[in-house]
Structure formats: C-alpha cells, structure tokens
C-alpha cells in the first residue's frame, strides 16, 4: 500500500482516519468499526462492502 495514498484516504462514512493492517490487507476505521478490504493494492472504499468489526474483536 502506497504510504502517500494512506495519508489522503479517509473513512467514507465519518471522514475519520484509517489504519492499514498489512497482514489482513484491510483499512480500519476505529470510529465506525469497519474494515475496508484492499484488493491488488486498490482499497475498496464502499460502505456496503466493508466488514463490520464485532465488539469482541480488538482493533
């Protein structure tokens, strides 16, 4: 994932910062507890495609 791209990407819902999890290939929004998948170095920033992070999963 390009570090410059990470600097400008925000959550499409709350416009908050995202954290990149390299092993899982996901961009995480801690505020909304959503994980956006990164496929072939392209982030899928659609809310309806995001994985909801359950309360018991630590972020």
N, C-alpha and C positions, 0 to 999 in steps of 0.2 A: 504494500500500500504506500503510495507516494506521500511523504510527510507534508508536502505543500498542500495537497488535497485535503488531508486531515485537518489542517489549520482553518480551512474555509467551510468545511461541511458542518452542518448543524442538524439537529432533530427536526424533521418536517412538521411535527406537531407543536412542540413548545419552543422551538428555535434555540434550545439549550445545547451545550457542548456534548460531543460524543467521545467515547473511549474505544480504541481499537484493540480487540482481543485477537492476537495473531494466530494462536493455535486453533481457535474456533472459527476464525475468519468472519468475525462479526463486529459491527459498530454498535456500541451500547449507549443507550440514553438512560442514565440513572434516574432522572426525574420521572419519566414515563414508564420505566421498567420494560423497555422494548429493546430487542436485538435485531439489527438490520444486517442481513447476510451480504457478504462480499463474494461475488462470483467472477472469477477470472480478473481480479483486481478492479472490478466495477461494483460499487456499492448499490444495492437495491434499496432505494430510499422511499419505498411505498409503505404507508402505514398498514394497509391491509395485507401486505406480505411479511410484515415484521413478526418475530416470535415474541410472545408475551413471556416475560420472565416471572416465574412464580415467586411468591413471597419468601419461600424457604430457600431459594437459590441466592447465594451471595454474589454481589457484583462489585 
